[in-house]
Structure formats: structure tokens, C-alpha cells
């Protein structure tokens, strides 16, 4: 049997070319590069924008939606042989849970692990309303910025400092690794996971997402 392959629909529509080109030109003309030390302010800027938008106390950035899901789970000690309830879990999420050895349940007595929202050019202007409906339903809010077209990018927004700390610890060159680099002193090693992952978001992608969020209400 031969399967019929269909062309995937473009993430970015023709009418979105102008706002996209504006964001890219602003970022490229700013001289943003990939240096960890010199452009960490781009990541901090995006974190502050997301915190202001969501009302969250802490924000952790990731270079993929999967990374953000991992951070949301690990931050809450949802690990191998744990059970979890998700809101309309996608096939991708269910596969990832199986890979982590976590059981997905539909029992309403189990608290939602997180709520999530994919940020697109179509819903960018109504983020405040969408987030208001989701932000208080679970301890962690996961935002997926990948549909904006700048590259894989996601974030978790939380009020619990310990969730944020554990999520940051999961990332190679997260906040704690950078602090160790600068001070040569390990910080809170008890939060260190057995393995870290290359989940650090590119400062260039972060800058693009940040400008898109700042201009979301522009005509």
C-alpha cells in the first residue's frame, strides 16, 4: 500500500509577511549574536515580557516545546513511574510521557500538571484574554512560540520558585550553570538532575519573539 503524502500547510501566511519582516529587520540590525555572555539580556528581556504578560513571578525559556514540557514536569517532581493528568494531551505529549516513563491518567481528582497555549500570528493580539482563561488552571503555564516562525521556542511561567529552579537546572547553560561559570562556585547542587539537556534558547530567537510580543497590538 502506498501512502499519499500531502504538503504541510505553511506556518506563516502571506498576510503575515510584513509583521514578520519588520521583526526580523529590527533584530538583525540590532547586532544580536549568539554569545552567551554578551546577549543574555535578550533572554532576560523575553522573560520579563512573558512575566508581565502572564502575571507570573518566574519564567524559564526553552528551545523547544518538548523542553518546556520536560521542565514543567521535572519542576514538579513528576518523574519516572509518576502519574499525571494533562489538558487534551496531544499525540506528541503522550509519546513524550511514555518516553519519560510517566503514566497519563484522566482522573479528575488528579491536578492538572500544566496548561498550554500555542502563540500564533492569528491569536497574538488577543493573548491577554487567552492567558486569563488558562493561567490559574494549573501550577505551570506552558507557552509555545514555535508557530510564530522564528524557530523552536517555548517557555514556562510559574509562581513557585522551586519549580522554576528545577526547570532551569534541567538546561545546559541555564541560570545556574551561567552563575557557576561567572563565579566558579556551584549554586544549590542539591537541585542538579542526573542529566541535563541542550534546552537553552537562542538569544536571536528570543529577541524575535520579544519584539513580536511587544508589537502584538500594532495594526
N, C-alpha and C positions, 0 to 999 in steps of 0.2 A: 504494500500500500504506500502510495506517495502522498505525503502531507503537503497541503497548499500553504505556502508561505506568503504572508501579507506584509507590506511595508509598514513599519511602525509610524504612527502619527507623530509629526514634529512637535516637540515640546513648546517651541516658540512660534507663535502665529505671526503672519505678515504685519498685522496692525501693531505688533509689539516691537517691531524693529527699532523704531525711533527711541522709545524709552531705554531699550537695551543698549543701543549705540551711545546714548548720552552717558549712561553709567560707565560703560567701558572706556570712553574717551576721557572722562573725568579721572578715573583710576589710573589709566596708563600715563596720562600727563602729570600725575602726582609723583611719579618716580617710585612707586611701591615696588619692592623687590621681595625676595624670598628669605632674606636674612632673619634668623630667629631673634637675635638681639636687637637689631635696629627697627624692626617693624612689628614688634609685639604690641605696639599701640594700636595697630589695625584690629587685632583680635580683641583687645580691651575695649575699643570703640564699639565693635559689634556687640560684645557682651553687655555694655551699658545701654545700647539701643534696645536690645531684647528685654533687658530688665525693666526699662522704662515702659516698654510696650505691654509686657505681661504683668507687671507689678511684682515680679519675683525678686527675692533677695540675692539669689546666686544663679549664675548661668555658666554652663560648660559647653564648649564648642567641639564639634566632631567633623571629620572629613567624609562622613557617610551617615546615612540614616541608620544602617545596621550598627555603626559605632555608637550612635546616640541611644539606641535601644539597649545595647550592652551596658552602657554607662548607667542608664535608668534602672536596670535590673541589679547590676552589681552594687550600685549605690545603696540599694535597699536590702542587701544581703539575700537577694533572690538568685540562688546559685544551683549547682548540680543537685538533683533529687528534690528540688523545691517544687511547689505548685504555684500557679499564677493565673489570674483572670485578666483578659485583655478586652478592649472595646472593639468589636468587629475585627478580629485578628485576620490579617491578610495571609495569603499562602506563604509569602516571604517571611513574615513574622513567625508563623507556625513552624516552618522549616528551621529557622534560626533557634527557636526554643528547643526543638528536638536535638539540634547540634550541641546546645549547651546542657542537655540532659534535664531540661525543665518541663514539667507537665502542665499543659494548658487545660484549665477547667472552666466550666460555665456556671458554677455555683455562685449565686448572687450574694451568699454570705461571705465570699472572699472579696476583699477590697480590690478595686482596680489598681493595677501596678502603675499605669500611666495613661494619659490621654494624648492623642497626637493630632497634628494638623499639617497638611502639606500646603506650603505657601506658594501660590502661583501668581502670574501677572493678572489673572482674572479676579482673584479674591484679595489682592494686595491692598486695595482701597478700603476694604471692609474688615481688616484684621481685628480691629478693636472689638467689634461685635462678635466675631467668631471666637476670639480668645475669651471673651467674657462668659461665653456659654460653656467653655471647656476647662478653664484654669482651676476651678475649685472642685472638679470631679475626682481628682486623683492627686497623690503626693507629688507626681512629676508630670510636667508638660513637655512633650517632645515636638519640636518644630522641624519640619523637613523643608529646606530651602532649595533642594536639588531641582525642582521644576522651574525655577527661575532661569536656569540655563547657564549659570556661571561655572558649574562643576558640582560634584557631590559635596553637600554641606548640610549640617543639621546641628541642633542644639537641644539641651535640656534646660528647663527653667524650674527652680525649686526654691522653697523657703528653708529647708532643712540643711544646715551647713555640713553635717556629716555625709549626707547623700552627695553633695557637691564635691567634698573632699575625696570620697572614694571613687567617684566618676573621674575626677582629674587624675587620680593615681593610676587609673587604668590606661592612660595615654602616655606613650613615649613623648617626652618633651611637653608634658602638661605643666601646670603651675608649679608642682612640687619638684619636678626634675629641673626646671629652669632655675628655681631657687637654689637647688643644690649646686648647679653649675656656677652660679654667681657667688655663692657664699662658701662653697666647698664643705658645707655641713648638711647632713641628711636631716630632713624635717619629717617628723611623725612617721617613722619607719613601720610602725605597727599597722598602718593603713596600706602598706605596699602589697599588691596582689602577687600571686605566684608567677604570673606572666603579664607583660604589658603589650599593648598593640599600637601599631602605627596609625593612630586615630587623630593626630594633630591636623587641624585645619590650616590650609594655606592662607597666609596674610593677604595675598592678592584676591582670592575668592572671598575672604571675609570683608575686604574693602568694597567689593562689588555689591555684596548683599547689604552691607551697611548703607550705602548710598541709595540702593533701591528702597530700603525701608524708610529712609529719611524723606524720599521723594514720593512716597506712596500715595499721597493725596493730591499730587500735581496733575493737572489736566493733561 
